[in-house]
Amino acid sequence: MPTNKNKCSLCGSKGTRMTNCPLNKSAKNPDPKKHPNSVTILQDRANKSTKKLKKVNRTQPKKNYINPYIRISQVSCQYTAAIIKTLKKNRGVIITGIILKNLNFNINRPQSVKINIPHSIHNRDKLIEFVQLICDMVTQLGQYTVDKKDYFSKPNKEVLKLLQLVEGLKTEFIKFLLTFITRDGGTPEYIDNFLQPIDNIIERINTMEELMGLDNVFALSQLPDIPNSLPKIGKKNSEEEKIAIALDK
Protein backbone atom coordinates (compact mmCIF):
# COMPACT_ATOMS: atom_id res chain seq x y z
CA MET A 1 0.00 0.00 0.00
CA PRO A 2 1.50 3.42 -0.93
CA THR A 3 2.77 5.57 1.92
CA ASN A 4 3.18 9.34 2.25
CA LYS A 5 6.85 8.87 1.46
CA ASN A 6 5.88 7.75 -2.07
CA LYS A 7 4.07 10.95 -2.90
CA CYS A 8 4.70 13.39 -5.73
CA SER A 9 6.05 16.62 -4.30
CA LEU A 10 4.57 18.65 -7.20
CA CYS A 11 0.98 17.42 -7.58
CA GLY A 12 0.51 15.35 -4.42
CA SER A 13 -0.44 12.14 -6.23
CA LYS A 14 0.32 9.10 -4.06
CA GLY A 15 2.43 6.11 -4.98
CA THR A 16 4.73 8.00 -7.35
CA ARG A 17 7.46 10.62 -7.51
CA MET A 18 8.01 13.93 -9.31
CA THR A 19 10.40 12.46 -11.91
CA ASN A 20 7.54 11.65 -14.33
CA CYS A 21 5.02 14.26 -13.19
CA PRO A 22 3.49 16.41 -15.97
CA LEU A 23 4.09 19.44 -13.77
CA ASN A 24 7.82 18.75 -13.87
CA LYS A 25 9.24 20.68 -16.82
CA SER A 26 12.31 18.44 -16.80
CA ALA A 27 10.34 15.18 -16.88
CA LYS A 28 11.41 13.04 -19.83
CA ASN A 29 8.35 10.75 -19.78
CA PRO A 30 5.47 12.53 -18.02
CA ASP A 31 2.72 10.09 -16.98
CA PRO A 32 -0.66 11.70 -16.22
CA LYS A 33 -2.13 8.30 -15.25
CA LYS A 34 0.22 8.01 -12.31
CA HIS A 35 -0.28 11.69 -11.51
CA PRO A 36 -4.05 12.25 -11.65
CA ASN A 37 -3.76 15.32 -9.45
CA SER A 38 -1.56 16.98 -12.05
CA VAL A 39 -4.37 16.78 -14.62
CA THR A 40 -6.74 18.63 -12.27
CA ILE A 41 -4.10 21.26 -11.52
CA LEU A 42 -3.39 21.85 -15.21
CA GLN A 43 -7.11 22.19 -16.00
CA ASP A 44 -7.52 24.74 -13.20
CA ARG A 45 -4.58 26.75 -14.56
CA ALA A 46 -6.07 26.70 -18.05
CA ASN A 47 -9.44 27.92 -16.78
CA LYS A 48 -7.80 30.77 -14.85
CA SER A 49 -5.80 31.80 -17.94
CA THR A 50 -8.99 31.89 -20.03
CA LYS A 51 -10.73 34.09 -17.47
CA LYS A 52 -7.77 36.49 -17.40
CA LEU A 53 -7.74 36.64 -21.21
CA LYS A 54 -11.45 37.52 -21.28
CA LYS A 55 -10.90 40.30 -18.77
CA VAL A 56 -8.04 41.72 -20.86
CA ASN A 57 -10.17 41.62 -24.01
CA ARG A 58 -12.92 43.58 -22.28
CA THR A 59 -10.54 46.41 -21.48
CA GLN A 60 -9.16 46.67 -25.02
CA PRO A 61 -10.60 49.44 -27.22
CA LYS A 62 -13.28 48.27 -29.60
CA LYS A 63 -12.04 50.51 -32.42
CA ASN A 64 -9.06 49.30 -34.44
CA TYR A 65 -6.62 51.94 -35.70
CA ILE A 66 -5.35 51.63 -39.25
CA ASN A 67 -2.04 53.11 -40.29
CA PRO A 68 -2.92 55.68 -43.03
CA TYR A 69 0.54 55.39 -44.55
CA ILE A 70 -0.22 51.86 -45.73
CA ARG A 71 -2.61 53.25 -48.34
CA ILE A 72 -0.46 56.35 -48.94
CA SER A 73 2.61 54.21 -49.67
CA GLN A 74 0.69 51.96 -52.08
CA VAL A 75 -0.58 54.87 -54.18
CA SER A 76 2.65 56.87 -53.93
CA CYS A 77 4.82 53.96 -55.04
CA GLN A 78 2.51 53.21 -58.00
CA TYR A 79 2.98 56.76 -59.28
CA THR A 80 6.71 56.57 -58.53
CA ALA A 81 7.03 53.47 -60.72
CA ALA A 82 5.12 55.17 -63.57
CA ILE A 83 7.28 58.33 -63.40
CA ILE A 84 10.52 56.34 -63.38
CA LYS A 85 9.34 54.22 -66.31
CA THR A 86 8.65 57.35 -68.36
CA LEU A 87 11.96 58.98 -67.42
CA LYS A 88 13.95 55.89 -68.41
CA LYS A 89 12.58 56.27 -71.94
CA ASN A 90 14.63 59.49 -72.14
CA ARG A 91 11.53 61.63 -72.24
CA GLY A 92 10.49 64.70 -70.34
CA VAL A 93 7.53 64.56 -68.01
CA ILE A 94 4.74 66.86 -66.91
CA ILE A 95 4.29 66.82 -63.13
CA THR A 96 0.61 67.58 -62.59
CA GLY A 97 -1.24 68.44 -59.43
CA ILE A 98 -2.88 65.01 -59.54
CA ILE A 99 0.55 63.36 -59.45
CA LEU A 100 1.69 65.55 -56.55
CA LYS A 101 -1.49 64.81 -54.62
CA ASN A 102 -0.95 61.07 -55.05
CA LEU A 103 2.64 61.51 -53.93
CA ASN A 104 1.07 62.88 -50.71
CA PHE A 105 1.88 66.56 -51.29
CA ASN A 106 -0.26 69.33 -49.85
CA ILE A 107 -2.37 70.79 -52.67
CA ASN A 108 -5.83 72.40 -52.82
CA ARG A 109 -6.52 72.55 -56.57
CA PRO A 110 -4.72 69.66 -58.30
CA GLN A 111 -6.21 70.51 -61.71
CA SER A 112 -4.53 73.94 -61.69
CA VAL A 113 -0.94 72.67 -61.53
CA LYS A 114 1.14 71.51 -64.52
CA ILE A 115 4.92 71.67 -64.37
CA ASN A 116 6.83 70.73 -67.50
CA ILE A 117 10.16 69.03 -66.74
CA PRO A 118 12.22 68.89 -69.96
CA HIS A 119 14.40 65.88 -70.55
CA SER A 120 18.02 65.98 -69.43
CA ILE A 121 20.24 63.57 -67.53
CA HIS A 122 20.31 65.93 -64.54
CA ASN A 123 16.52 66.33 -64.43
CA ARG A 124 15.98 62.61 -64.92
CA ASP A 125 18.35 61.57 -62.12
CA LYS A 126 17.02 64.21 -59.71
CA LEU A 127 13.40 63.25 -60.29
CA ILE A 128 14.09 59.54 -59.89
CA GLU A 129 15.98 60.21 -56.66
CA PHE A 130 13.19 62.34 -55.19
CA VAL A 131 10.22 60.12 -56.05
CA GLN A 132 12.02 56.91 -55.03
CA LEU A 133 12.97 58.38 -51.64
CA ILE A 134 9.40 59.52 -51.08
CA CYS A 135 8.16 56.01 -51.88
CA ASP A 136 10.72 54.41 -49.54
CA MET A 137 10.00 56.75 -46.62
CA VAL A 138 6.20 56.54 -46.70
CA THR A 139 6.54 52.75 -47.03
CA GLN A 140 8.63 52.74 -43.86
CA LEU A 141 6.01 54.88 -42.09
CA GLY A 142 3.38 52.37 -43.16
CA GLN A 143 5.16 49.57 -41.29
CA TYR A 144 4.42 50.99 -37.83
CA THR A 145 1.59 49.50 -35.76
CA VAL A 146 -0.73 52.38 -34.90
CA ASP A 147 -2.16 51.88 -31.40
CA LYS A 148 -3.64 55.35 -30.78
CA LYS A 149 -5.41 58.08 -32.69
CA ASP A 150 -2.63 60.66 -32.24
CA TYR A 151 0.16 58.23 -33.16
CA PHE A 152 1.56 60.55 -35.84
CA SER A 153 0.51 63.91 -34.37
CA LYS A 154 2.24 63.02 -31.08
CA PRO A 155 4.90 60.59 -32.31
CA ASN A 156 7.76 58.96 -30.45
CA LYS A 157 11.35 59.98 -31.25
CA GLU A 158 11.84 57.36 -33.97
CA VAL A 159 8.65 58.22 -35.85
CA LEU A 160 9.21 61.97 -35.37
CA LYS A 161 12.66 61.74 -36.94
CA LEU A 162 11.26 59.93 -39.99
CA LEU A 163 8.40 62.44 -40.35
CA GLN A 164 10.93 65.29 -40.25
CA LEU A 165 13.00 63.58 -42.95
CA VAL A 166 9.90 63.28 -45.15
CA GLU A 167 9.08 66.98 -44.67
CA GLY A 168 12.65 67.98 -45.50
CA LEU A 169 12.60 65.82 -48.63
CA LYS A 170 9.30 67.32 -49.79
CA THR A 171 10.67 70.83 -49.27
CA GLU A 172 13.70 70.09 -51.45
CA PHE A 173 11.52 68.47 -54.11
CA ILE A 174 9.24 71.52 -54.27
CA LYS A 175 12.27 73.82 -54.56
CA PHE A 176 13.46 71.67 -57.46
CA LEU A 177 10.07 71.91 -59.20
CA LEU A 178 9.94 75.68 -58.73
CA THR A 179 13.11 76.11 -60.78
CA PHE A 180 10.97 75.22 -63.83
CA ILE A 181 8.41 77.92 -62.98
CA THR A 182 10.41 81.01 -62.05
CA ARG A 183 11.93 83.14 -64.80
CA ASP A 184 15.44 83.00 -63.39
CA GLY A 185 15.26 79.27 -62.60
CA GLY A 186 15.81 79.84 -58.90
CA THR A 187 13.91 79.61 -55.63
CA PRO A 188 12.13 82.85 -54.63
CA GLU A 189 13.34 84.36 -51.37
CA TYR A 190 9.84 85.55 -50.46
CA ILE A 191 8.59 81.95 -50.10
CA ASP A 192 9.34 80.93 -46.52
CA ASN A 193 6.99 77.96 -46.13
CA PHE A 194 7.32 75.20 -48.72
CA LEU A 195 4.91 72.85 -46.93
CA GLN A 196 1.88 75.02 -47.64
CA PRO A 197 -0.33 73.93 -50.57
CA ILE A 198 1.93 73.93 -53.61
CA ASP A 199 -0.73 75.55 -55.82
CA ASN A 200 -0.72 78.52 -53.41
CA ILE A 201 3.06 78.78 -53.80
CA ILE A 202 2.84 78.73 -57.60
CA GLU A 203 0.01 81.27 -57.59
CA ARG A 204 2.05 83.63 -55.46
CA ILE A 205 5.11 83.25 -57.67
CA ASN A 206 3.08 83.98 -60.80
CA THR A 207 1.52 87.03 -59.15
CA MET A 208 4.83 88.37 -57.91
CA GLU A 209 6.59 87.87 -61.24
CA GLU A 210 3.71 89.49 -63.07
CA LEU A 211 3.85 92.47 -60.72
CA MET A 212 7.61 92.74 -61.06
CA GLY A 213 7.24 92.61 -64.81
CA LEU A 214 4.59 95.35 -64.77
CA ASP A 215 6.74 97.46 -62.45
CA ASN A 216 9.62 97.30 -64.89
CA VAL A 217 7.43 98.33 -67.83
CA PHE A 218 5.83 101.11 -65.82
CA ALA A 219 9.17 102.49 -64.70
CA LEU A 220 10.51 102.53 -68.24
CA SER A 221 7.39 104.02 -69.79
CA GLN A 222 7.23 106.82 -67.25
CA LEU A 223 10.77 108.08 -67.68
CA PRO A 224 10.49 111.84 -68.42
CA ASP A 225 12.22 113.68 -71.23
CA ILE A 226 15.22 115.70 -70.16
CA PRO A 227 14.70 119.36 -71.19
CA ASN A 228 17.45 121.90 -71.72
CA SER A 229 15.67 124.46 -69.55
CA LEU A 230 12.59 124.75 -67.36
CA PRO A 231 9.52 126.44 -68.90
CA LYS A 232 8.59 129.84 -67.49
CA ILE A 233 5.37 129.99 -65.47
CA GLY A 234 3.41 133.26 -65.43
CA LYS A 235 1.94 134.93 -62.38
CA LYS A 236 -1.62 133.91 -63.25
CA ASN A 237 -1.85 130.20 -63.75
CA SER A 238 -4.71 128.28 -65.17
CA GLU A 239 -6.27 125.38 -63.24
CA GLU A 240 -4.26 122.90 -65.29
CA GLU A 241 -1.00 124.69 -64.48
CA LYS A 242 -1.81 124.61 -60.74
CA ILE A 243 -2.32 120.84 -60.87
CA ALA A 244 0.92 120.42 -62.75
CA ILE A 245 2.82 122.51 -60.18
CA ALA A 246 1.26 120.55 -57.28
CA LEU A 247 2.22 117.23 -58.78
CA ASP A 248 5.73 118.50 -59.48
CA LYS A 249 6.38 119.34 -55.80
C-alpha positions in Angstrom: 0.0 0.0 0.0 1.5 3.4 -0.9 2.8 5.6 1.9 3.2 9.3 2.2 6.9 8.9 1.5 5.9 7.7 -2.1 4.1 11.0 -2.9 4.7 13.4 -5.7 6.1 16.6 -4.3 4.6 18.7 -7.2 1.0 17.4 -7.6 0.5 15.4 -4.4 -0.4 12.1 -6.2 0.3 9.1 -4.1 2.4 6.1 -5.0 4.7 8.0 -7.3 7.5 10.6 -7.5 8.0 13.9 -9.3 10.4 12.5 -11.9 7.5 11.7 -14.3 5.0 14.3 -13.2 3.5 16.4 -16.0 4.1 19.4 -13.8 7.8 18.7 -13.9 9.2 20.7 -16.8 12.3 18.4 -16.8 10.3 15.2 -16.9 11.4 13.0 -19.8 8.3 10.7 -19.8 5.5 12.5 -18.0 2.7 10.1 -17.0 -0.7 11.7 -16.2 -2.1 8.3 -15.2 0.2 8.0 -12.3 -0.3 11.7 -11.5 -4.1 12.2 -11.7 -3.8 15.3 -9.5 -1.6 17.0 -12.0 -4.4 16.8 -14.6 -6.7 18.6 -12.3 -4.1 21.3 -11.5 -3.4 21.9 -15.2 -7.1 22.2 -16.0 -7.5 24.7 -13.2 -4.6 26.8 -14.6 -6.1 26.7 -18.1 -9.4 27.9 -16.8 -7.8 30.8 -14.9 -5.8 31.8 -17.9 -9.0 31.9 -20.0 -10.7 34.1 -17.5 -7.8 36.5 -17.4 -7.7 36.6 -21.2 -11.4 37.5 -21.3 -10.9 40.3 -18.8 -8.0 41.7 -20.9 -10.2 41.6 -24.0 -12.9 43.6 -22.3 -10.5 46.4 -21.5 -9.2 46.7 -25.0 -10.6 49.4 -27.2 -13.3 48.3 -29.6 -12.0 50.5 -32.4 -9.1 49.3 -34.4 -6.6 51.9 -35.7 -5.4 51.6 -39.3 -2.0 53.1 -40.3 -2.9 55.7 -43.0 0.5 55.4 -44.5 -0.2 51.9 -45.7 -2.6 53.2 -48.3 -0.5 56.3 -48.9 2.6 54.2 -49.7 0.7 52.0 -52.1 -0.6 54.9 -54.2 2.7 56.9 -53.9 4.8 54.0 -55.0 2.5 53.2 -58.0 3.0 56.8 -59.3 6.7 56.6 -58.5 7.0 53.5 -60.7 5.1 55.2 -63.6 7.3 58.3 -63.4 10.5 56.3 -63.4 9.3 54.2 -66.3 8.6 57.4 -68.4 12.0 59.0 -67.4 14.0 55.9 -68.4 12.6 56.3 -71.9 14.6 59.5 -72.1 11.5 61.6 -72.2 10.5 64.7 -70.3 7.5 64.6 -68.0 4.7 66.9 -66.9 4.3 66.8 -63.1 0.6 67.6 -62.6 -1.2 68.4 -59.4 -2.9 65.0 -59.5 0.5 63.4 -59.5 1.7 65.6 -56.6 -1.5 64.8 -54.6 -1.0 61.1 -55.1 2.6 61.5 -53.9 1.1 62.9 -50.7 1.9 66.6 -51.3 -0.3 69.3 -49.9 -2.4 70.8 -52.7 -5.8 72.4 -52.8 -6.5 72.6 -56.6 -4.7 69.7 -58.3 -6.2 70.5 -61.7 -4.5 73.9 -61.7 -0.9 72.7 -61.5 1.1 71.5 -64.5 4.9 71.7 -64.4 6.8 70.7 -67.5 10.2 69.0 -66.7 12.2 68.9 -70.0 14.4 65.9 -70.6 18.0 66.0 -69.4 20.2 63.6 -67.5 20.3 65.9 -64.5 16.5 66.3 -64.4 16.0 62.6 -64.9 18.4 61.6 -62.1 17.0 64.2 -59.7 13.4 63.3 -60.3 14.1 59.5 -59.9 16.0 60.2 -56.7 13.2 62.3 -55.2 10.2 60.1 -56.0 12.0 56.9 -55.0 13.0 58.4 -51.6 9.4 59.5 -51.1 8.2 56.0 -51.9 10.7 54.4 -49.5 10.0 56.7 -46.6 6.2 56.5 -46.7 6.5 52.8 -47.0 8.6 52.7 -43.9 6.0 54.9 -42.1 3.4 52.4 -43.2 5.2 49.6 -41.3 4.4 51.0 -37.8 1.6 49.5 -35.8 -0.7 52.4 -34.9 -2.2 51.9 -31.4 -3.6 55.3 -30.8 -5.4 58.1 -32.7 -2.6 60.7 -32.2 0.2 58.2 -33.2 1.6 60.6 -35.8 0.5 63.9 -34.4 2.2 63.0 -31.1 4.9 60.6 -32.3 7.8 59.0 -30.5 11.3 60.0 -31.2 11.8 57.4 -34.0 8.6 58.2 -35.9 9.2 62.0 -35.4 12.7 61.7 -36.9 11.3 59.9 -40.0 8.4 62.4 -40.3 10.9 65.3 -40.3 13.0 63.6 -43.0 9.9 63.3 -45.1 9.1 67.0 -44.7 12.7 68.0 -45.5 12.6 65.8 -48.6 9.3 67.3 -49.8 10.7 70.8 -49.3 13.7 70.1 -51.4 11.5 68.5 -54.1 9.2 71.5 -54.3 12.3 73.8 -54.6 13.5 71.7 -57.5 10.1 71.9 -59.2 9.9 75.7 -58.7 13.1 76.1 -60.8 11.0 75.2 -63.8 8.4 77.9 -63.0 10.4 81.0 -62.0 11.9 83.1 -64.8 15.4 83.0 -63.4 15.3 79.3 -62.6 15.8 79.8 -58.9 13.9 79.6 -55.6 12.1 82.9 -54.6 13.3 84.4 -51.4 9.8 85.6 -50.5 8.6 81.9 -50.1 9.3 80.9 -46.5 7.0 78.0 -46.1 7.3 75.2 -48.7 4.9 72.8 -46.9 1.9 75.0 -47.6 -0.3 73.9 -50.6 1.9 73.9 -53.6 -0.7 75.5 -55.8 -0.7 78.5 -53.4 3.1 78.8 -53.8 2.8 78.7 -57.6 0.0 81.3 -57.6 2.1 83.6 -55.5 5.1 83.2 -57.7 3.1 84.0 -60.8 1.5 87.0 -59.2 4.8 88.4 -57.9 6.6 87.9 -61.2 3.7 89.5 -63.1 3.8 92.5 -60.7 7.6 92.7 -61.1 7.2 92.6 -64.8 4.6 95.4 -64.8 6.7 97.5 -62.5 9.6 97.3 -64.9 7.4 98.3 -67.8 5.8 101.1 -65.8 9.2 102.5 -64.7 10.5 102.5 -68.2 7.4 104.0 -69.8 7.2 106.8 -67.3 10.8 108.1 -67.7 10.5 111.8 -68.4 12.2 113.7 -71.2 15.2 115.7 -70.2 14.7 119.4 -71.2 17.5 121.9 -71.7 15.7 124.5 -69.5 12.6 124.7 -67.4 9.5 126.4 -68.9 8.6 129.8 -67.5 5.4 130.0 -65.5 3.4 133.3 -65.4 1.9 134.9 -62.4 -1.6 133.9 -63.2 -1.9 130.2 -63.7 -4.7 128.3 -65.2 -6.3 125.4 -63.2 -4.3 122.9 -65.3 -1.0 124.7 -64.5 -1.8 124.6 -60.7 -2.3 120.8 -60.9 0.9 120.4 -62.7 2.8 122.5 -60.2 1.3 120.6 -57.3 2.2 117.2 -58.8 5.7 118.5 -59.5 6.4 119.3 -55.8 
